[in-house]
Amino acid sequence: MDYFERIQNAIEFIEKNLREKLTITDISSQSYFSAFHFQRLFQAITGFSVQQYIRNRRLSEAASLLATTTQNILEIAINFQYGSQEAFTRAFVQYFGVTPAKYRKGANSIPFQTKINFLDYKLEGELPMQRPEILHLSKKRITGYEYKTSLQDEQYYAEIPGFYLDFGQQQYYERISHKVAPNMAYGISTNFQEDGRFSFIVGEEVEIFEEQLEKGFTHLEIPAGKYAEFTLNGTAEGIQNTRRFIYGVWLPNSNYERDTGPDFEITDVIQSIYPHEMKMKIYIPIKE
């Protein structure tokens, strides 16, 4: 069973339980992905979050009931996991631009969210990007500064460039000892939480770990193993789009399964000029 079929299993579970309380753990278990990885894949492939999809499907089904039944608005709201008619009305207006009562009276044309079919996202033929190099890496010790971000609303895409900027402006790199390759900045995604929160560590590879760390700094070992290496030379915006491509297109359409370790990137600080000319490599752990 491929990525798309596995995610579609989760969609079927959502559809059967639109009127029940849904947790991301229960949903992701239907796809046999971790909660975090499932959310990242879903958002990268579709462009919107799992939570947005569920909300929009519930509101669309509720709108259908408003137009085709005489069921009262409060009952419909409760059926679709809204705690009150007021909360339901706010969400309905935000999505459709009209109140439930006005929609019922006029049955205006509104943009329903239909059930999604992930098999439609599957590509045939060659992928529109150069293939990554598949290689084995030895274990790496990283000392860096820890930043917090989230998958929600693609918050991390907006925040990660600022993390690198802050790391440089605060001269955190000067507080790292025993460097292996100065001026090669690592960015590492780790500490994944089920609600989409995770840590992004900006740092450098070191020979040994210092026993004591300043506040905000952390040690991390990148495990040895098999990785897909993507080489990038371009703008910061282009790199962001490549990150989307890796998870939204390449990984689900490849024959590789992502491994459990962190993904990371290495930026050649000396050769890069932000944001117009970036030289970077992105590494995705994949199973043997």
C-alpha positions as CSV (number, residue, x, y, z in Angstrom):
1,M,0.0,0.0,0.0
2,D,1.5,3.4,-1.0
3,Y,1.4,6.8,0.7
4,F,-1.7,7.9,-1.1
5,E,-3.7,4.8,-0.3
6,R,-2.6,5.0,3.3
7,I,-3.7,8.6,3.6
8,Q,-6.9,7.8,1.8
9,N,-7.6,5.2,4.6
10,A,-7.4,8.1,7.1
11,I,-9.8,10.2,4.9
12,E,-12.3,7.3,4.9
13,F,-12.1,7.2,8.7
14,I,-12.7,11.0,8.9
15,E,-15.7,10.7,6.6
16,K,-17.3,8.0,8.7
17,N,-16.8,10.0,11.9
18,L,-17.6,13.6,10.9
19,R,-20.2,13.7,13.7
20,E,-17.9,12.2,16.3
21,K,-15.0,13.6,18.2
22,L,-11.8,13.1,16.1
23,T,-8.3,13.2,17.4
24,I,-5.2,13.4,15.1
25,T,-3.8,10.3,16.8
26,D,-6.9,8.2,15.8
27,I,-6.9,9.7,12.3
28,S,-3.2,9.2,11.6
29,S,-3.2,5.6,13.0
30,Q,-5.4,4.7,10.0
31,S,-2.5,5.6,7.7
32,Y,0.2,3.9,9.8
33,F,2.1,7.2,9.9
34,S,3.0,9.1,13.1
35,A,0.6,11.9,13.9
36,F,3.3,14.6,13.1
37,H,4.4,13.0,9.8
38,F,0.8,12.4,8.7
39,Q,0.0,16.1,9.2
40,R,3.1,17.2,7.4
41,L,2.4,15.0,4.4
42,F,-1.3,16.0,4.3
43,Q,-0.5,19.7,4.4
44,A,2.3,19.4,1.9
45,I,0.2,17.5,-0.6
46,T,-3.0,19.5,-0.3
47,G,-1.9,22.9,0.8
48,F,-4.2,22.9,3.8
49,S,-4.2,21.3,7.2
50,V,-6.0,18.2,8.4
51,Q,-7.9,20.3,10.9
52,Q,-9.0,22.7,8.1
53,Y,-10.3,19.8,6.0
54,I,-12.3,18.4,8.9
55,R,-13.8,21.8,9.8
56,N,-14.7,22.5,6.1
57,R,-16.2,19.0,5.6
58,R,-18.3,19.3,8.7
59,L,-19.6,22.8,7.7
60,S,-20.3,21.5,4.2
61,E,-22.3,18.6,5.5
62,A,-24.1,20.9,7.9
63,A,-24.9,23.3,5.0
64,S,-26.4,20.4,3.1
65,L,-28.7,19.5,6.0
66,L,-29.7,23.2,6.3
67,A,-30.8,23.2,2.7
68,T,-32.5,19.8,2.6
69,T,-34.0,19.3,6.0
70,T,-36.0,21.1,8.7
71,Q,-33.6,20.1,11.5
72,N,-33.0,23.0,13.8
73,I,-29.7,24.8,13.7
74,L,-28.7,24.0,17.2
75,E,-29.2,20.3,16.7
76,I,-27.1,20.4,13.5
77,A,-24.4,22.4,15.3
78,I,-24.2,19.8,18.2
79,N,-24.2,16.9,15.7
80,F,-21.0,18.3,14.1
81,Q,-19.1,18.8,17.3
82,Y,-19.9,22.5,17.9
83,G,-20.5,23.3,21.5
84,S,-23.1,26.0,20.8
85,Q,-25.2,27.6,18.0
86,E,-23.1,30.7,18.4
87,A,-19.8,28.9,17.8
88,F,-21.3,27.1,14.8
89,T,-22.6,30.4,13.3
90,R,-19.2,32.1,13.7
91,A,-17.5,29.2,11.9
92,F,-20.2,29.0,9.2
93,V,-19.9,32.8,8.5
94,Q,-16.1,32.6,8.4
95,Y,-16.1,29.9,5.8
96,F,-19.2,30.6,3.7
97,G,-19.7,34.4,4.3
98,V,-23.4,34.0,5.3
99,T,-25.2,32.9,8.5
100,P,-26.8,29.5,8.7
101,A,-30.2,31.1,9.0
102,K,-29.8,33.2,5.9
103,Y,-28.4,30.3,3.9
104,R,-31.4,28.2,4.9
105,K,-33.8,30.9,3.7
106,G,-32.1,31.7,0.5
107,A,-30.0,28.6,-0.2
108,N,-27.3,30.7,-1.8
109,S,-24.6,29.0,-3.8
110,I,-21.6,28.3,-1.5
111,P,-18.3,26.6,-2.0
112,F,-18.7,23.1,-0.4
113,Q,-15.6,21.1,0.6
114,T,-16.2,17.7,-1.1
115,K,-14.6,14.5,0.1
116,I,-11.0,14.5,-1.0
117,N,-9.4,11.6,-3.0
118,F,-5.7,11.4,-2.5
119,L,-5.3,9.0,-5.4
120,D,-5.9,12.0,-7.6
121,Y,-2.6,13.5,-6.4
122,K,-0.5,10.6,-7.5
123,L,1.8,11.4,-10.4
124,E,2.5,9.2,-13.4
125,G,5.9,9.1,-15.0
126,E,9.0,11.1,-14.0
127,L,9.0,13.6,-11.2
128,P,9.5,17.2,-12.2
129,M,12.8,17.6,-10.3
130,Q,16.3,16.2,-10.3
131,R,16.6,13.0,-8.3
132,P,18.3,13.2,-4.9
133,E,21.5,11.4,-4.2
134,I,20.9,8.4,-1.9
135,L,23.8,8.0,0.5
136,H,24.8,6.7,3.9
137,L,25.9,9.2,6.6
138,S,27.9,8.6,9.7
139,K,26.6,9.9,13.1
140,K,26.9,13.7,13.6
141,R,27.0,15.6,16.8
142,I,25.3,19.0,16.7
143,T,25.3,21.8,19.2
144,G,22.8,24.6,18.5
145,Y,20.2,27.0,19.6
146,E,16.6,25.6,19.9
147,Y,13.7,27.5,18.4
148,K,10.0,26.5,18.6
149,T,7.6,26.4,15.7
150,S,4.6,24.6,14.3
151,L,3.1,23.0,11.1
152,Q,-0.1,24.8,11.7
153,D,-0.9,27.3,8.8
154,E,2.7,26.6,7.5
155,Q,4.0,28.7,10.4
156,Y,7.4,27.1,10.1
157,Y,7.9,28.2,6.5
158,A,7.5,31.8,7.6
159,E,9.6,31.4,10.8
160,I,12.6,29.3,9.8
161,P,14.5,32.1,7.9
162,G,14.1,34.3,10.9
163,F,15.7,31.6,13.1
164,Y,18.8,31.6,11.0
165,L,18.9,35.4,11.0
166,D,18.5,35.5,14.8
167,F,21.2,32.9,15.2
168,G,23.6,35.1,13.2
169,Q,22.6,38.5,14.7
170,Q,22.9,37.1,18.2
171,Q,26.3,35.6,17.3
172,Y,25.2,32.3,18.9
173,Y,27.7,30.5,16.6
174,E,30.6,32.1,18.6
175,R,29.4,30.2,21.7
176,I,29.9,26.8,20.1
177,S,33.2,25.0,20.8
178,H,35.0,22.2,19.1
179,K,33.5,22.8,15.7
180,V,34.1,20.3,12.9
181,A,33.3,22.6,9.9
182,P,32.9,26.3,10.8
183,N,30.5,28.3,8.6
184,M,28.5,25.3,7.7
185,A,25.1,25.9,9.5
186,Y,22.8,23.0,10.4
187,G,19.1,23.4,10.6
188,I,17.4,20.4,12.2
189,S,13.7,19.6,12.7
190,T,13.1,17.5,15.8
191,N,11.0,16.9,19.0
192,F,7.8,16.4,16.9
193,Q,4.5,16.8,18.8
194,E,1.2,15.3,17.8
195,D,-0.4,18.8,17.6
196,G,2.2,19.9,14.9
197,R,4.6,21.7,17.2
198,F,8.3,20.9,16.8
199,S,11.8,22.3,17.5
200,F,14.0,23.7,14.9
201,I,17.7,23.7,15.9
202,V,20.2,26.0,14.2
203,G,23.8,25.0,15.0
204,E,27.0,23.5,13.9
205,E,28.7,20.1,13.9
206,V,31.1,19.5,16.8
207,E,33.7,16.9,17.7
208,I,32.6,16.5,21.3
209,F,29.7,17.8,23.4
210,E,30.4,20.4,26.1
211,E,29.2,19.3,29.5
212,Q,27.5,22.6,30.3
213,L,25.4,24.6,27.9
214,E,24.1,28.1,28.0
215,K,20.4,28.7,28.3
216,G,18.6,28.0,25.0
217,F,21.3,25.8,23.6
218,T,21.0,22.0,23.2
219,H,22.9,19.0,22.0
220,L,21.6,16.6,19.3
221,E,22.9,13.5,17.6
222,I,21.9,13.0,14.0
223,P,21.9,9.2,13.7
224,A,23.9,7.3,11.1
225,G,21.9,5.9,8.3
226,K,20.5,6.2,4.8
227,Y,19.5,9.7,3.6
228,A,18.2,11.3,0.4
229,E,20.3,14.4,-0.3
230,F,18.9,17.3,-2.2
231,T,21.4,19.9,-3.5
232,L,19.9,23.4,-3.8
233,N,21.3,26.6,-5.3
234,G,18.7,29.4,-5.4
235,T,16.6,31.9,-3.6
236,A,15.2,31.5,-0.1
237,E,11.7,31.3,-1.6
238,G,12.8,28.6,-4.0
239,I,14.2,26.6,-1.1
240,Q,10.8,26.9,0.7
241,N,9.1,25.6,-2.4
242,T,11.6,22.7,-2.6
243,R,10.7,21.7,1.0
244,R,7.1,21.6,0.0
245,F,8.0,19.6,-3.1
246,I,10.0,17.0,-1.1
247,Y,7.1,16.2,1.2
248,G,4.2,16.9,-1.1
249,V,5.4,15.3,-4.3
250,W,8.8,13.5,-4.1
251,L,8.4,11.4,-1.0
252,P,4.9,10.1,-1.5
253,N,5.6,9.4,-5.2
254,S,9.0,7.8,-4.5
255,N,9.7,4.2,-3.5
256,Y,11.2,5.3,-0.2
257,E,9.7,5.3,3.3
258,R,10.8,8.1,5.6
259,D,12.7,6.8,8.6
260,T,12.1,8.0,12.2
261,G,15.1,10.3,12.6
262,P,15.2,14.1,12.1
263,D,15.4,15.7,8.7
264,F,18.0,18.4,8.4
265,E,19.7,20.9,6.1
266,I,23.2,22.3,5.8
267,T,23.8,25.9,4.6
268,D,27.2,27.0,3.3
269,V,27.2,30.4,5.1
270,I,30.2,31.8,3.3
271,Q,29.0,31.0,-0.2
272,S,25.4,32.0,0.4
273,I,23.8,35.5,0.1
274,Y,20.4,35.7,1.8
275,P,17.8,35.7,0.3
276,H,18.9,35.7,-3.4
277,E,21.7,33.1,-3.6
278,M,21.5,30.2,-1.1
279,K,23.7,27.1,-1.3
280,M,22.1,24.4,0.8
281,K,21.7,20.6,1.0
282,I,18.6,19.0,2.5
283,Y,18.7,15.5,4.0
284,I,15.6,13.3,4.5
285,P,16.2,10.0,6.5
286,I,14.9,7.0,4.7
287,K,14.6,3.3,5.6
288,E,17.1,0.8,4.4
